[in-house]
Structure formats: C-alpha cells, structure tokens
Amino acid sequence: MGNTGYDNILLLTAGFIIGTLGTLIGAGGGFILVPVLILAQPELSPEIITAISIAIVAANAVSGSVAYARSGRIDFKAGLVFTLAALPGSVLGVYSTAWIPQKLFHIFFGLLLIVLSVLLFIKKNTAPAYTMPAPLRKGWKHHILTDKEGITYEYAYNQNKGIFISAIVGYLSPLLGIGGGIIHVPALANWLRFPVHIATATSHFILAIMSVVSVVVHALKGNYSNPFVLHMVLMLGIGVVIGAQVGALLSHKIQGNKIIRALAICLAIVGLRILLES
C-alpha cells in the first residue's frame, strides 16, 4: 500500500471494521489485522507486523474502553489487578518478537487461533451454571456490579487463577500482535465465570493499558521510525477509533452467547487461512 487517496480509504475502512469487530468481542482486533498484514505485506518481519498491530490494538482498546466505562460494565478492581500481572510480559513479549523466524510465527499464530476456537465451542454450551461458593475459598473475590442500564451482575472469581492467566496473556499479546482479548475474554467468561458482557468490557480495559505499554516499548526500539509503517498506523488507527465506538454500542444489543460464537468462528477461519498460507 502506498500513500494515495485510494490506499488511505482502504486503510481507514479496514481500521473501522477491525475496530467494530474487535470491540464487539473484546479482542482488540489484532487477530484480524495480523493475517491481513501477513497476506498483504509479506515482506514485513514479525517484529514490524506485531508493532503495527499492537498500535492499532491500543487505539481500539483505549477508544473502546472509554465507551465501556460509560456503560458501567468494566470491573475496575479485577481489571487493575490483572493488568499489573500482565505488564511484565507486555515488555518481554515485544523483545521476543525480534527472535521469531517468519514461518514459525505464521504457523504458531494459526495453530493458536484454531485451538482457542475449539476450546470456545466446547465451553460455550457445556459450562455449568455458576453458583456462588459459600464460604469463598482463599483467593476468591465476590463482586456486585450495576451498569448504566440498571442491570445488576453478581459473580465470584478465582483471583489467583486470573493473575496466572493474565501473566500469560501479557506475554503472548505483544508477541503475536493480537492484543490478547481472544484469550482473555473466554478465560474470564468460561474459566473465571465473569458474565460475558463484563468479561468483554474488562478485557478491553486490561488490553488498553497493556497494549499502550507494548507500543511505548516498540517506539523505544525504533519500530515506528519507517514513514511507511507510521502512515499505516495513523490511517488504520483513525478508522479503529471510530469503529470501536460502534462496536461498544452494538455490544449492548447482542446476546452474550452470540458474541462468544462469533469470536470462535472468526478464530477458526483466520487460523486455517494462516496455516494454508504458511
């Protein structure tokens, strides 16, 4: 892609679609952008691909988090704890990208998406209804949250398990440039038993802070110094910020199980496409 008006329209449109879908399912949109970059710009190294993607993920996550904060569906207490657990990996993951061979990057990325898709389909209908543990075991947290629409969510989660999962997500997110929401949303919803809408919003909040830290590290390494790369980030970012607001709005109108189902389908399609191109 060059810097022509037509290319700019394509980048803005792609950013809008990524922002809408990424925010709708709390995944940041990186799982869409990375394969697009792999196919459209095969000459780019894994380090530059992840640098571009994580910058767009950051723009999406920050914009989406503002919208989710207005809706009152972010669990800030859990989000801050899980973010602190994820931050060390966010820095380490950026430095690891420089050492990944391109073919290995593509294969690992494709396999990860397919595995997550399968796990999501297995969990979505078989997970038993959650009952509050009484009394709560060590490490468990109980929370009651009422959103701006007056809907009250009462749930409990294993904080120690959440910290462990977040530490892994923190490393994988910048390593693959996919944001981490594709892991965090199903983890919060199925393994920690957060209500799906709370899981989506809280995942976006965690991702916003985590991805911004990764972008800063990429910038310090000089991965945005190329004018071509910087232009792509700018155009995609503008589209993403707008799309994120649309995605957050649509999330209020779509049932939670449909969000999870859409996420699983997207993961499978993208994963297969990457493996076929490897």
C-alpha positions in Angstrom: 0.0 0.0 0.0 1.2 3.5 -0.8 0.1 6.9 0.3 -2.6 7.5 -2.4 -6.1 8.6 -1.5 -7.4 5.2 -2.5 -5.0 3.4 -0.2 -5.9 5.8 2.6 -9.6 4.9 2.1 -8.8 1.2 2.2 -6.8 1.6 5.4 -9.5 3.7 7.1 -12.1 1.2 6.1 -10.0 -1.7 7.3 -9.5 0.1 10.6 -13.2 0.8 11.0 -14.0 -2.9 10.5 -11.3 -4.0 12.9 -12.3 -1.5 15.5 -16.0 -2.5 15.3 -15.4 -6.3 15.4 -12.6 -6.1 17.9 -14.5 -4.0 20.4 -17.7 -6.0 19.9 -16.0 -9.2 21.2 -13.3 -7.5 23.4 -10.4 -8.9 21.3 -8.8 -5.7 20.2 -8.9 -6.6 16.5 -5.3 -7.8 16.2 -6.5 -11.3 15.3 -7.9 -9.7 12.1 -5.1 -7.3 11.3 -2.2 -9.7 11.7 -3.3 -12.1 9.0 -4.2 -9.1 6.7 -0.7 -7.8 7.1 0.8 -11.2 6.6 -1.0 -11.6 3.3 -0.9 -8.0 2.1 2.7 -7.2 3.2 4.6 -10.5 3.2 7.9 -8.6 3.2 7.3 -7.3 6.7 9.1 -9.0 9.5 7.2 -10.5 12.5 8.6 -7.6 14.7 7.2 -4.9 12.4 3.9 -6.7 11.9 3.3 -7.0 15.6 4.4 -3.4 16.1 1.8 -2.2 13.7 -0.9 -4.5 15.0 -0.3 -3.7 18.7 -0.5 0.0 17.9 -3.9 -0.5 16.3 -5.0 -2.7 19.2 -4.0 0.0 21.6 -6.1 2.6 19.7 -9.0 0.2 19.6 -8.8 -0.7 23.2 -8.4 2.8 24.5 -11.4 4.1 22.4 -13.5 1.0 23.3 -12.6 1.3 27.0 -13.9 4.8 27.1 -17.2 3.6 25.7 -17.4 0.6 28.0 -16.6 2.9 31.0 -19.6 5.0 30.1 -21.7 1.8 30.1 -20.6 0.9 33.6 -19.6 -2.7 32.6 -15.9 -2.6 33.5 -14.8 -4.4 36.6 -12.1 -2.0 37.5 -11.0 -3.8 40.7 -10.3 -7.1 38.8 -9.0 -5.2 35.8 -6.3 -3.4 37.6 -5.1 -6.5 39.4 -5.0 -8.5 36.2 -3.3 -5.6 34.4 -0.4 -5.5 36.9 0.1 -9.2 36.4 0.2 -8.8 32.6 2.6 -5.8 32.3 5.9 -7.6 32.7 5.0 -9.9 29.9 3.9 -7.0 27.8 7.5 -5.7 27.8 9.2 -9.1 27.4 6.9 -10.1 24.6 8.0 -7.1 22.5 11.7 -8.0 22.8 10.9 -11.6 21.9 9.4 -10.8 18.5 12.9 -10.0 17.1 13.9 -13.6 17.5 11.0 -15.4 15.9 11.5 -16.8 12.4 8.8 -15.7 10.0 7.5 -19.1 9.1 7.4 -20.3 12.7 5.5 -17.1 13.6 2.8 -17.8 10.9 2.4 -21.5 12.0 2.2 -20.8 15.7 -0.2 -18.0 15.2 -2.5 -20.1 13.0 -2.5 -23.1 15.4 -3.2 -20.9 18.5 -6.3 -19.4 16.9 -7.6 -22.9 15.9 -7.0 -24.3 19.4 -8.8 -21.3 21.0 -11.7 -21.7 18.7 -12.2 -25.3 19.5 -11.9 -24.6 23.3 -14.5 -21.9 22.9 -17.0 -24.1 21.1 -16.5 -26.9 23.7 -17.0 -24.5 26.6 -19.9 -22.3 25.4 -22.7 -24.8 25.9 -21.2 -27.3 28.4 -20.1 -24.9 31.2 -22.4 -25.4 34.2 -24.4 -22.5 35.6 -22.2 -20.8 38.1 -23.2 -20.9 41.8 -21.6 -18.7 44.4 -19.1 -20.7 46.6 -20.0 -20.4 50.3 -17.9 -19.6 52.0 -15.5 -18.2 49.4 -12.2 -20.0 49.3 -8.8 -18.3 49.7 -8.0 -16.2 46.6 -11.7 -15.8 45.6 -13.3 -12.4 45.1 -17.0 -11.6 45.2 -18.3 -8.6 43.2 -21.7 -6.9 42.6 -21.7 -4.5 39.6 -24.7 -2.5 38.3 -24.3 -1.0 34.8 -25.7 2.3 33.5 -28.8 0.5 32.2 -29.6 -0.7 35.7 -28.7 -4.4 35.1 -27.0 -5.9 38.2 -24.4 -8.6 37.9 -23.3 -10.7 40.9 -20.4 -13.1 40.5 -17.3 -14.5 42.1 -14.0 -15.4 40.6 -10.7 -17.0 41.5 -8.3 -14.1 41.6 -5.2 -16.2 41.7 -6.2 -18.1 38.6 -7.0 -14.8 36.9 -3.5 -13.4 37.8 -1.8 -16.5 36.3 -3.9 -16.3 33.1 -3.2 -12.5 32.8 0.6 -13.1 33.1 0.5 -15.5 30.1 -1.8 -13.2 28.1 0.6 -10.3 28.8 3.4 -12.1 27.1 1.5 -13.5 24.2 -0.3 -10.3 23.3 2.7 -8.3 22.0 4.5 -11.5 20.9 1.8 -12.2 18.3 0.4 -8.6 18.0 -3.1 -9.8 18.6 -3.9 -7.9 21.7 -4.8 -10.8 24.0 -8.5 -10.4 24.2 -9.1 -13.6 22.2 -7.6 -15.4 25.2 -8.8 -13.1 28.0 -12.5 -13.0 27.0 -13.1 -16.7 27.0 -10.8 -17.1 30.1 -12.8 -14.5 32.1 -16.2 -15.8 30.8 -15.7 -19.6 30.9 -12.8 -20.2 33.4 -13.4 -17.4 35.9 -17.2 -17.2 35.3 -17.5 -13.5 34.7 -20.8 -12.5 33.0 -19.9 -12.3 29.2 -20.6 -8.5 28.9 -18.5 -7.8 32.0 -15.7 -10.1 30.6 -15.7 -8.3 27.3 -15.6 -4.8 28.8 -13.0 -5.7 31.5 -10.8 -7.5 28.9 -10.8 -4.3 26.8 -9.8 -2.2 29.8 -6.9 -4.6 30.6 -5.9 -4.6 27.0 -5.9 -0.8 26.7 -3.2 -0.4 29.4 -1.2 -3.5 28.4 -1.1 -2.6 24.7 -0.1 1.1 25.3 2.9 -0.2 27.3 3.9 -2.5 24.4 3.6 0.4 21.9 5.9 2.5 24.1 8.5 -0.3 24.1 8.2 -0.7 20.3 8.7 3.0 19.9 11.8 3.0 22.0 13.2 0.2 19.8 12.6 2.3 16.7 10.0 0.1 15.1 7.8 3.1 14.1 10.6 5.1 12.6 9.8 4.0 9.0 7.4 6.6 7.4 5.5 3.8 5.6 4.9 2.0 8.9 3.9 5.2 10.7 1.4 6.1 7.9 -0.2 2.7 8.1 -0.6 3.0 11.9 -2.1 6.5 11.6 -4.7 5.7 8.9 -5.7 2.3 10.5 -5.8 4.0 13.9 -8.2 6.7 12.8 -10.6 4.0 11.4 -10.2 1.9 14.5 -11.1 4.7 17.0 -14.4 5.3 15.1 -15.2 1.6 14.7 -14.5 1.0 18.4 -17.4 3.3 19.4 -19.7 1.5 17.0 -18.6 -1.9 18.4 -19.2 -0.9 22.0 -22.7 0.4 21.1 -23.6 -2.9 19.3 -22.4 -5.0 22.2 -25.3 -3.7 24.3 -27.8 -5.1 21.7 -26.3 -8.5 21.1 -26.7 -11.6 23.3 -23.6 -12.8 25.2 -23.6 -16.3 23.6 -23.7 -14.7 20.2 -20.6 -12.7 21.0 -18.7 -15.8 22.0 -19.9 -17.8 19.0 -18.8 -15.0 16.6 -15.4 -15.0 18.3 -14.9 -18.7 17.9 -15.9 -18.7 14.2 -13.5 -15.8 13.5 -10.7 -17.6 15.2 -11.2 -20.8 13.2 -11.4 -19.1 9.8 -8.3 -16.9 10.4 -6.3 -19.7 11.9 -7.0 -22.0 8.9 -6.1 -19.3 6.4 -2.8 -18.6 8.1 -1.8 -22.3 8.1 -2.7 -22.6 4.4 -0.5 -19.7 3.6 2.4 -20.9 5.6 
